[in-house]
Amino acid sequence: MKSIAWTELMTLGLRHLGIPPATFWDLTPAELAFIAGADAPAMSRTELRALMERFPDKEDINDGPKRQP
């Protein structure tokens, strides 16, 4: 496993990008690496489907807000 350059990531996220601390610490190492410009491995269709099932869209942005009956 690669070590994580926390000082550099904190400087990038908190100082240069202005990410609030609570948001910064909620990010995963993969998200931080992406923000830092690191190349991310491609996601497989199976991984994408699992992610979509775990975090479904709350509404279709093309339909506009859902109305309450």
PyMOL Python script that loads the backbone (N, CA, C, O; Angstrom):
from pymol import cmd

cmd.read_pdbstr("""\
ATOM      1  N   MET A   1       0.846  -1.186   0.000  1.00  0.00           N
ATOM      2  CA  MET A   1       0.000   0.000   0.000  1.00  0.00           C
ATOM      3  C   MET A   1       0.882   1.238   0.000  1.00  0.00           C
ATOM      4  O   MET A   1       1.880   1.306   0.717  1.00  0.00           O
ATOM      5  N   LYS A   2       0.506   2.201  -0.804  1.00  0.00           N
ATOM      6  CA  LYS A   2       1.246   3.451  -0.854  1.00  0.00           C
ATOM      7  C   LYS A   2       0.922   4.294   0.368  1.00  0.00           C
ATOM      8  O   LYS A   2      -0.194   4.260   0.887  1.00  0.00           O
ATOM      9  N   SER A   3       1.916   5.052   0.820  1.00  0.00           N
ATOM     10  CA  SER A   3       1.642   5.976   1.911  1.00  0.00           C
ATOM     11  C   SER A   3       0.912   7.193   1.348  1.00  0.00           C
ATOM     12  O   SER A   3       1.034   7.516   0.167  1.00  0.00           O
ATOM     13  N   ILE A   4       0.170   7.846   2.196  1.00  0.00           N
ATOM     14  CA  ILE A   4      -0.617   9.000   1.771  1.00  0.00           C
ATOM     15  C   ILE A   4       0.101  10.268   2.219  1.00  0.00           C
ATOM     16  O   ILE A   4       0.475  10.392   3.386  1.00  0.00           O
ATOM     17  N   ALA A   5       0.289  11.191   1.319  1.00  0.00           N
ATOM     18  CA  ALA A   5       0.973  12.458   1.613  1.00  0.00           C
ATOM     19  C   ALA A   5      -0.044  13.437   2.205  1.00  0.00           C
ATOM     20  O   ALA A   5      -0.527  14.340   1.521  1.00  0.00           O
ATOM     21  N   TRP A   6      -0.360  13.240   3.488  1.00  0.00           N
ATOM     22  CA  TRP A   6      -1.415  14.028   4.131  1.00  0.00           C
ATOM     23  C   TRP A   6      -1.119  15.523   4.134  1.00  0.00           C
ATOM     24  O   TRP A   6      -2.017  16.329   3.887  1.00  0.00           O
ATOM     25  N   THR A   7       0.115  15.901   4.407  1.00  0.00           N
ATOM     26  CA  THR A   7       0.437  17.332   4.445  1.00  0.00           C
ATOM     27  C   THR A   7       0.128  17.990   3.112  1.00  0.00           C
ATOM     28  O   THR A   7      -0.482  19.057   3.064  1.00  0.00           O
ATOM     29  N   GLU A   8       0.552  17.349   2.028  1.00  0.00           N
ATOM     30  CA  GLU A   8       0.298  17.906   0.706  1.00  0.00           C
ATOM     31  C   GLU A   8      -1.194  17.909   0.375  1.00  0.00           C
ATOM     32  O   GLU A   8      -1.701  18.874  -0.196  1.00  0.00           O
ATOM     33  N   LEU A   9      -1.900  16.832   0.732  1.00  0.00           N
ATOM     34  CA  LEU A   9      -3.333  16.769   0.461  1.00  0.00           C
ATOM     35  C   LEU A   9      -4.104  17.792   1.291  1.00  0.00           C
ATOM     36  O   LEU A   9      -5.039  18.417   0.790  1.00  0.00           O
ATOM     37  N   MET A  10      -3.720  17.967   2.550  1.00  0.00           N
ATOM     38  CA  MET A  10      -4.371  18.967   3.392  1.00  0.00           C
ATOM     39  C   MET A  10      -4.117  20.372   2.855  1.00  0.00           C
ATOM     40  O   MET A  10      -5.024  21.205   2.837  1.00  0.00           O
ATOM     41  N   THR A  11      -2.889  20.635   2.418  1.00  0.00           N
ATOM     42  CA  THR A  11      -2.567  21.936   1.848  1.00  0.00           C
ATOM     43  C   THR A  11      -3.398  22.185   0.597  1.00  0.00           C
ATOM     44  O   THR A  11      -3.963  23.266   0.426  1.00  0.00           O
ATOM     45  N   LEU A  12      -3.473  21.185  -0.276  1.00  0.00           N
ATOM     46  CA  LEU A  12      -4.262  21.317  -1.494  1.00  0.00           C
ATOM     47  C   LEU A  12      -5.732  21.544  -1.173  1.00  0.00           C
ATOM     48  O   LEU A  12      -6.332  22.515  -1.634  1.00  0.00           O
ATOM     49  N   GLY A  13      -6.308  20.647  -0.382  1.00  0.00           N
ATOM     50  CA  GLY A  13      -7.743  20.687  -0.118  1.00  0.00           C
ATOM     51  C   GLY A  13      -8.190  21.860   0.723  1.00  0.00           C
ATOM     52  O   GLY A  13      -9.146  22.552   0.375  1.00  0.00           O
ATOM     53  N   LEU A  14      -7.503  22.087   1.829  1.00  0.00           N
ATOM     54  CA  LEU A  14      -7.937  23.120   2.759  1.00  0.00           C
ATOM     55  C   LEU A  14      -7.486  24.517   2.349  1.00  0.00           C
ATOM     56  O   LEU A  14      -8.264  25.469   2.412  1.00  0.00           O
ATOM     57  N   ARG A  15      -6.247  24.633   1.935  1.00  0.00           N
ATOM     58  CA  ARG A  15      -5.696  25.953   1.647  1.00  0.00           C
ATOM     59  C   ARG A  15      -5.982  26.395   0.213  1.00  0.00           C
ATOM     60  O   ARG A  15      -6.492  27.494  -0.006  1.00  0.00           O
ATOM     61  N   HIS A  16      -5.659  25.554  -0.758  1.00  0.00           N
ATOM     62  CA  HIS A  16      -5.759  25.976  -2.154  1.00  0.00           C
ATOM     63  C   HIS A  16      -7.170  25.838  -2.733  1.00  0.00           C
ATOM     64  O   HIS A  16      -7.609  26.697  -3.497  1.00  0.00           O
ATOM     65  N   LEU A  17      -7.878  24.770  -2.378  1.00  0.00           N
ATOM     66  CA  LEU A  17      -9.222  24.574  -2.915  1.00  0.00           C
ATOM     67  C   LEU A  17     -10.311  25.101  -1.990  1.00  0.00           C
ATOM     68  O   LEU A  17     -11.465  25.231  -2.399  1.00  0.00           O
ATOM     69  N   GLY A  18      -9.953  25.405  -0.748  1.00  0.00           N
ATOM     70  CA  GLY A  18     -10.918  25.960   0.193  1.00  0.00           C
ATOM     71  C   GLY A  18     -11.991  24.989   0.650  1.00  0.00           C
ATOM     72  O   GLY A  18     -13.095  25.406   1.000  1.00  0.00           O
ATOM     73  N   ILE A  19     -11.680  23.698   0.652  1.00  0.00           N
ATOM     74  CA  ILE A  19     -12.642  22.698   1.115  1.00  0.00           C
ATOM     75  C   ILE A  19     -12.753  22.833   2.642  1.00  0.00           C
ATOM     76  O   ILE A  19     -11.729  22.837   3.325  1.00  0.00           O
ATOM     77  N   PRO A  20     -13.965  22.942   3.187  1.00  0.00           N
ATOM     78  CA  PRO A  20     -14.118  23.013   4.641  1.00  0.00           C
ATOM     79  C   PRO A  20     -13.537  21.758   5.303  1.00  0.00           C
ATOM     80  O   PRO A  20     -13.612  20.672   4.728  1.00  0.00           O
ATOM     81  N   PRO A  21     -12.961  21.890   6.500  1.00  0.00           N
ATOM     82  CA  PRO A  21     -12.337  20.734   7.159  1.00  0.00           C
ATOM     83  C   PRO A  21     -13.242  19.514   7.281  1.00  0.00           C
ATOM     84  O   PRO A  21     -12.802  18.396   7.016  1.00  0.00           O
ATOM     85  N   ALA A  22     -14.495  19.709   7.675  1.00  0.00           N
ATOM     86  CA  ALA A  22     -15.393  18.554   7.836  1.00  0.00           C
ATOM     87  C   ALA A  22     -15.595  17.831   6.504  1.00  0.00           C
ATOM     88  O   ALA A  22     -15.639  16.601   6.462  1.00  0.00           O
ATOM     89  N   THR A  23     -15.716  18.584   5.432  1.00  0.00           N
ATOM     90  CA  THR A  23     -15.865  17.986   4.103  1.00  0.00           C
ATOM     91  C   THR A  23     -14.587  17.269   3.703  1.00  0.00           C
ATOM     92  O   THR A  23     -14.627  16.160   3.170  1.00  0.00           O
ATOM     93  N   PHE A  24     -13.450  17.912   3.964  1.00  0.00           N
ATOM     94  CA  PHE A  24     -12.156  17.315   3.636  1.00  0.00           C
ATOM     95  C   PHE A  24     -12.016  15.952   4.299  1.00  0.00           C
ATOM     96  O   PHE A  24     -11.634  14.983   3.643  1.00  0.00           O
ATOM     97  N   TRP A  25     -12.321  15.865   5.593  1.00  0.00           N
ATOM     98  CA  TRP A  25     -12.143  14.611   6.313  1.00  0.00           C
ATOM     99  C   TRP A  25     -13.189  13.577   5.964  1.00  0.00           C
ATOM    100  O   TRP A  25     -13.008  12.398   6.267  1.00  0.00           O
ATOM    101  N   ASP A  26     -14.291  13.984   5.329  1.00  0.00           N
ATOM    102  CA  ASP A  26     -15.297  13.030   4.851  1.00  0.00           C
ATOM    103  C   ASP A  26     -14.915  12.399   3.521  1.00  0.00           C
ATOM    104  O   ASP A  26     -15.493  11.382   3.135  1.00  0.00           O
ATOM    105  N   LEU A  27     -13.944  12.987   2.806  1.00  0.00           N
ATOM    106  CA  LEU A  27     -13.510  12.446   1.519  1.00  0.00           C
ATOM    107  C   LEU A  27     -12.723  11.153   1.713  1.00  0.00           C
ATOM    108  O   LEU A  27     -12.051  10.972   2.728  1.00  0.00           O
ATOM    109  N   THR A  28     -12.810  10.270   0.747  1.00  0.00           N
ATOM    110  CA  THR A  28     -12.009   9.045   0.775  1.00  0.00           C
ATOM    111  C   THR A  28     -10.628   9.348   0.207  1.00  0.00           C
ATOM    112  O   THR A  28     -10.461  10.350  -0.488  1.00  0.00           O
ATOM    113  N   PRO A  29      -9.632   8.505   0.489  1.00  0.00           N
ATOM    114  CA  PRO A  29      -8.316   8.704  -0.129  1.00  0.00           C
ATOM    115  C   PRO A  29      -8.396   8.738  -1.656  1.00  0.00           C
ATOM    116  O   PRO A  29      -7.650   9.481  -2.294  1.00  0.00           O
ATOM    117  N   ALA A  30      -9.290   7.946  -2.249  1.00  0.00           N
ATOM    118  CA  ALA A  30      -9.440   7.960  -3.706  1.00  0.00           C
ATOM    119  C   ALA A  30      -9.975   9.302  -4.191  1.00  0.00           C
ATOM    120  O   ALA A  30      -9.527   9.815  -5.216  1.00  0.00           O
ATOM    121  N   GLU A  31     -10.928   9.873  -3.462  1.00  0.00           N
ATOM    122  CA  GLU A  31     -11.455  11.188  -3.833  1.00  0.00           C
ATOM    123  C   GLU A  31     -10.380  12.265  -3.699  1.00  0.00           C
ATOM    124  O   GLU A  31     -10.267  13.150  -4.547  1.00  0.00           O
ATOM    125  N   LEU A  32      -9.602  12.182  -2.639  1.00  0.00           N
ATOM    126  CA  LEU A  32      -8.508  13.137  -2.459  1.00  0.00           C
ATOM    127  C   LEU A  32      -7.483  13.013  -3.579  1.00  0.00           C
ATOM    128  O   LEU A  32      -6.985  14.017  -4.088  1.00  0.00           O
ATOM    129  N   ALA A  33      -7.175  11.793  -3.955  1.00  0.00           N
ATOM    130  CA  ALA A  33      -6.217  11.580  -5.040  1.00  0.00           C
ATOM    131  C   ALA A  33      -6.760  12.152  -6.340  1.00  0.00           C
ATOM    132  O   ALA A  33      -6.012  12.746  -7.117  1.00  0.00           O
ATOM    133  N   PHE A  34      -8.049  11.978  -6.583  1.00  0.00           N
ATOM    134  CA  PHE A  34      -8.665  12.528  -7.791  1.00  0.00           C
ATOM    135  C   PHE A  34      -8.579  14.051  -7.795  1.00  0.00           C
ATOM    136  O   PHE A  34      -8.226  14.659  -8.805  1.00  0.00           O
ATOM    137  N   ILE A  35      -8.904  14.658  -6.657  1.00  0.00           N
ATOM    138  CA  ILE A  35      -8.825  16.109  -6.543  1.00  0.00           C
ATOM    139  C   ILE A  35      -7.401  16.582  -6.781  1.00  0.00           C
ATOM    140  O   ILE A  35      -7.178  17.641  -7.369  1.00  0.00           O
ATOM    141  N   ALA A  36      -6.438  15.792  -6.320  1.00  0.00           N
ATOM    142  CA  ALA A  36      -5.031  16.150  -6.464  1.00  0.00           C
ATOM    143  C   ALA A  36      -4.536  15.946  -7.895  1.00  0.00           C
ATOM    144  O   ALA A  36      -3.413  16.332  -8.219  1.00  0.00           O
ATOM    145  N   GLY A  37      -5.361  15.344  -8.753  1.00  0.00           N
ATOM    146  CA  GLY A  37      -4.987  15.156 -10.143  1.00  0.00           C
ATOM    147  C   GLY A  37      -4.347  13.820 -10.449  1.00  0.00           C
ATOM    148  O   GLY A  37      -3.814  13.620 -11.541  1.00  0.00           O
ATOM    149  N   ALA A  38      -4.394  12.902  -9.493  1.00  0.00           N
ATOM    150  CA  ALA A  38      -3.827  11.574  -9.736  1.00  0.00           C
ATOM    151  C   ALA A  38      -4.730  10.800 -10.691  1.00  0.00           C
ATOM    152  O   ALA A  38      -5.950  10.966 -10.676  1.00  0.00           O
ATOM    153  N   ASP A  39      -4.134   9.970 -11.503  1.00  0.00           N
ATOM    154  CA  ASP A  39      -4.918   9.127 -12.401  1.00  0.00           C
ATOM    155  C   ASP A  39      -5.636   8.060 -11.587  1.00  0.00           C
ATOM    156  O   ASP A  39      -5.028   7.357 -10.780  1.00  0.00           O
ATOM    157  N   ALA A  40      -6.924   7.956 -11.811  1.00  0.00           N
ATOM    158  CA  ALA A  40      -7.711   6.948 -11.111  1.00  0.00           C
ATOM    159  C   ALA A  40      -7.942   5.765 -12.047  1.00  0.00           C
ATOM    160  O   ALA A  40      -8.150   5.953 -13.245  1.00  0.00           O
ATOM    161  N   PRO A  41      -7.906   4.555 -11.510  1.00  0.00           N
ATOM    162  CA  PRO A  41      -8.190   3.397 -12.361  1.00  0.00           C
ATOM    163  C   PRO A  41      -9.644   3.431 -12.812  1.00  0.00           C
ATOM    164  O   PRO A  41     -10.516   3.940 -12.107  1.00  0.00           O
ATOM    165  N   ALA A  42      -9.887   2.889 -13.980  1.00  0.00           N
ATOM    166  CA  ALA A  42     -11.246   2.846 -14.513  1.00  0.00           C
ATOM    167  C   ALA A  42     -12.115   1.947 -13.639  1.00  0.00           C
ATOM    168  O   ALA A  42     -11.642   0.952 -13.089  1.00  0.00           O
ATOM    169  N   MET A  43     -13.372   2.304 -13.520  1.00  0.00           N
ATOM    170  CA  MET A  43     -14.315   1.526 -12.732  1.00  0.00           C
ATOM    171  C   MET A  43     -14.988   0.518 -13.656  1.00  0.00           C
ATOM    172  O   MET A  43     -15.386   0.846 -14.774  1.00  0.00           O
ATOM    173  N   SER A  44     -15.109  -0.708 -13.171  1.00  0.00           N
ATOM    174  CA  SER A  44     -15.777  -1.732 -13.970  1.00  0.00           C
ATOM    175  C   SER A  44     -17.290  -1.500 -13.940  1.00  0.00           C
ATOM    176  O   SER A  44     -17.802  -0.779 -13.083  1.00  0.00           O
ATOM    177  N   ARG A  45     -17.994  -2.120 -14.886  1.00  0.00           N
ATOM    178  CA  ARG A  45     -19.454  -1.997 -14.907  1.00  0.00           C
ATOM    179  C   ARG A  45     -20.064  -2.543 -13.615  1.00  0.00           C
ATOM    180  O   ARG A  45     -21.030  -1.985 -13.095  1.00  0.00           O
ATOM    181  N   THR A  46     -19.503  -3.622 -13.109  1.00  0.00           N
ATOM    182  CA  THR A  46     -20.010  -4.218 -11.869  1.00  0.00           C
ATOM    183  C   THR A  46     -19.831  -3.250 -10.708  1.00  0.00           C
ATOM    184  O   THR A  46     -20.737  -3.084  -9.891  1.00  0.00           O
ATOM    185  N   GLU A  47     -18.667  -2.609 -10.630  1.00  0.00           N
ATOM    186  CA  GLU A  47     -18.420  -1.638  -9.566  1.00  0.00           C
ATOM    187  C   GLU A  47     -19.348  -0.437  -9.696  1.00  0.00           C
ATOM    188  O   GLU A  47     -19.856   0.069  -8.695  1.00  0.00           O
ATOM    189  N   LEU A  48     -19.573   0.025 -10.936  1.00  0.00           N
ATOM    190  CA  LEU A  48     -20.469   1.153 -11.161  1.00  0.00           C
ATOM    191  C   LEU A  48     -21.892   0.806 -10.754  1.00  0.00           C
ATOM    192  O   LEU A  48     -22.559   1.604 -10.097  1.00  0.00           O
ATOM    193  N   ARG A  49     -22.366  -0.379 -11.137  1.00  0.00           N
ATOM    194  CA  ARG A  49     -23.728  -0.804 -10.760  1.00  0.00           C
ATOM    195  C   ARG A  49     -23.867  -0.873  -9.238  1.00  0.00           C
ATOM    196  O   ARG A  49     -24.868  -0.418  -8.685  1.00  0.00           O
ATOM    197  N   ALA A  50     -22.877  -1.435  -8.570  1.00  0.00           N
ATOM    198  CA  ALA A  50     -22.923  -1.532  -7.112  1.00  0.00           C
ATOM    199  C   ALA A  50     -22.961  -0.144  -6.480  1.00  0.00           C
ATOM    200  O   ALA A  50     -23.691   0.080  -5.515  1.00  0.00           O
ATOM    201  N   LEU A  51     -22.182   0.784  -7.016  1.00  0.00           N
ATOM    202  CA  LEU A  51     -22.167   2.150  -6.509  1.00  0.00           C
ATOM    203  C   LEU A  51     -23.517   2.830  -6.738  1.00  0.00           C
ATOM    204  O   LEU A  51     -24.017   3.537  -5.862  1.00  0.00           O
ATOM    205  N   MET A  52     -24.102   2.615  -7.911  1.00  0.00           N
ATOM    206  CA  MET A  52     -25.398   3.209  -8.221  1.00  0.00           C
ATOM    207  C   MET A  52     -26.505   2.631  -7.334  1.00  0.00           C
ATOM    208  O   MET A  52     -27.430   3.349  -6.951  1.00  0.00           O
ATOM    209  N   GLU A  53     -26.417   1.365  -7.013  1.00  0.00           N
ATOM    210  CA  GLU A  53     -27.404   0.750  -6.119  1.00  0.00           C
ATOM    211  C   GLU A  53     -27.236   1.262  -4.696  1.00  0.00           C
ATOM    212  O   GLU A  53     -28.215   1.469  -3.979  1.00  0.00           O
ATOM    213  N   ARG A  54     -26.001   1.461  -4.301  1.00  0.00           N
ATOM    214  CA  ARG A  54     -25.731   1.932  -2.936  1.00  0.00           C
ATOM    215  C   ARG A  54     -26.133   3.397  -2.766  1.00  0.00           C
ATOM    216  O   ARG A  54     -26.610   3.786  -1.700  1.00  0.00           O
ATOM    217  N   PHE A  55     -25.944   4.203  -3.799  1.00  0.00           N
ATOM    218  CA  PHE A  55     -26.245   5.631  -3.741  1.00  0.00           C
ATOM    219  C   PHE A  55     -27.153   6.031  -4.901  1.00  0.00           C
ATOM    220  O   PHE A  55     -26.707   6.710  -5.826  1.00  0.00           O
ATOM    221  N   PRO A  56     -28.428   5.618  -4.863  1.00  0.00           N
ATOM    222  CA  PRO A  56     -29.331   5.935  -5.978  1.00  0.00           C
ATOM    223  C   PRO A  56     -29.630   7.432  -6.032  1.00  0.00           C
ATOM    224  O   PRO A  56     -29.590   8.131  -5.019  1.00  0.00           O
ATOM    225  N   ASP A  57     -29.933   7.905  -7.254  1.00  0.00           N
ATOM    226  CA  ASP A  57     -30.355   9.290  -7.418  1.00  0.00           C
ATOM    227  C   ASP A  57     -31.668   9.474  -6.698  1.00  0.00           C
ATOM    228  O   ASP A  57     -32.527   8.593  -6.718  1.00  0.00           O
ATOM    229  N   LYS A  58     -31.826  10.628  -6.058  1.00  0.00           N
ATOM    230  CA  LYS A  58     -33.060  10.889  -5.323  1.00  0.00           C
ATOM    231  C   LYS A  58     -34.189  11.315  -6.248  1.00  0.00           C
ATOM    232  O   LYS A  58     -35.359  11.048  -5.970  1.00  0.00           O
ATOM    233  N   GLU A  59     -33.846  11.971  -7.339  1.00  0.00           N
ATOM    234  CA  GLU A  59     -34.847  12.355  -8.329  1.00  0.00           C
ATOM    235  C   GLU A  59     -34.154  12.505  -9.670  1.00  0.00           C
ATOM    236  O   GLU A  59     -32.943  12.713  -9.744  1.00  0.00           O
ATOM    237  N   ASP A  60     -34.927  12.397 -10.705  1.00  0.00           N
ATOM    238  CA  ASP A  60     -34.395  12.564 -12.052  1.00  0.00           C
ATOM    239  C   ASP A  60     -34.305  14.057 -12.328  1.00  0.00           C
ATOM    240  O   ASP A  60     -35.327  14.744 -12.328  1.00  0.00           O
ATOM    241  N   ILE A  61     -33.109  14.571 -12.562  1.00  0.00           N
ATOM    242  CA  ILE A  61     -32.934  16.003 -12.756  1.00  0.00           C
ATOM    243  C   ILE A  61     -33.677  16.501 -13.987  1.00  0.00           C
ATOM    244  O   ILE A  61     -33.966  17.694 -14.088  1.00  0.00           O
ATOM    245  N   ASN A  62     -33.991  15.610 -14.925  1.00  0.00           N
ATOM    246  CA  ASN A  62     -34.719  16.013 -16.120  1.00  0.00           C
ATOM    247  C   ASN A  62     -36.208  16.170 -15.873  1.00  0.00           C
ATOM    248  O   ASN A  62     -36.899  16.826 -16.652  1.00  0.00           O
ATOM    249  N   ASP A  63     -36.712  15.574 -14.798  1.00  0.00           N
ATOM    250  CA  ASP A  63     -38.138  15.647 -14.495  1.00  0.00           C
ATOM    251  C   ASP A  63     -38.488  16.825 -13.595  1.00  0.00           C
ATOM    252  O   ASP A  63     -39.668  17.131 -13.422  1.00  0.00           O
ATOM    253  N   GLY A  64     -37.503  17.486 -13.026  1.00  0.00           N
ATOM    254  CA  GLY A  64     -37.775  18.552 -12.077  1.00  0.00           C
ATOM    255  C   GLY A  64     -38.133  17.981 -10.727  1.00  0.00           C
ATOM    256  O   GLY A  64     -38.073  16.766 -10.533  1.00  0.00           O
ATOM    257  N   PRO A  65     -38.502  18.825  -9.796  1.00  0.00           N
ATOM    258  CA  PRO A  65     -38.824  18.364  -8.435  1.00  0.00           C
ATOM    259  C   PRO A  65     -40.055  17.467  -8.424  1.00  0.00           C
ATOM    260  O   PRO A  65     -41.000  17.672  -9.185  1.00  0.00           O
ATOM    261  N   LYS A  66     -40.025  16.486  -7.557  1.00  0.00           N
ATOM    262  CA  LYS A  66     -41.181  15.604  -7.400  1.00  0.00           C
ATOM    263  C   LYS A  66     -42.226  16.325  -6.555  1.00  0.00           C
ATOM    264  O   LYS A  66     -41.899  16.976  -5.562  1.00  0.00           O
ATOM    265  N   ARG A  67     -43.484  16.199  -6.962  1.00  0.00           N
ATOM    266  CA  ARG A  67     -44.563  16.842  -6.223  1.00  0.00           C
ATOM    267  C   ARG A  67     -45.142  15.872  -5.199  1.00  0.00           C
ATOM    268  O   ARG A  67     -45.248  14.670  -5.440  1.00  0.00           O
ATOM    269  N   GLN A  68     -45.504  16.420  -4.075  1.00  0.00           N
ATOM    270  CA  GLN A  68     -46.152  15.627  -3.032  1.00  0.00           C
ATOM    271  C   GLN A  68     -47.625  15.488  -3.380  1.00  0.00           C
ATOM    272  O   GLN A  68     -48.248  16.460  -3.807  1.00  0.00           O
ATOM    273  N   PRO A  69     -48.202  14.292  -3.206  1.00  0.00           N
ATOM    274  CA  PRO A  69     -49.629  14.108  -3.511  1.00  0.00           C
ATOM    275  C   PRO A  69     -50.508  14.847  -2.524  1.00  0.00           C
ATOM    276  O   PRO A  69     -51.733  14.801  -2.633  1.00  0.00           O
TER     277      PRO A  69
END
""", "prot")
cmd.dss("prot")
cmd.show_as("cartoon", "prot")
cmd.util.cbc("prot")
cmd.orient("prot")
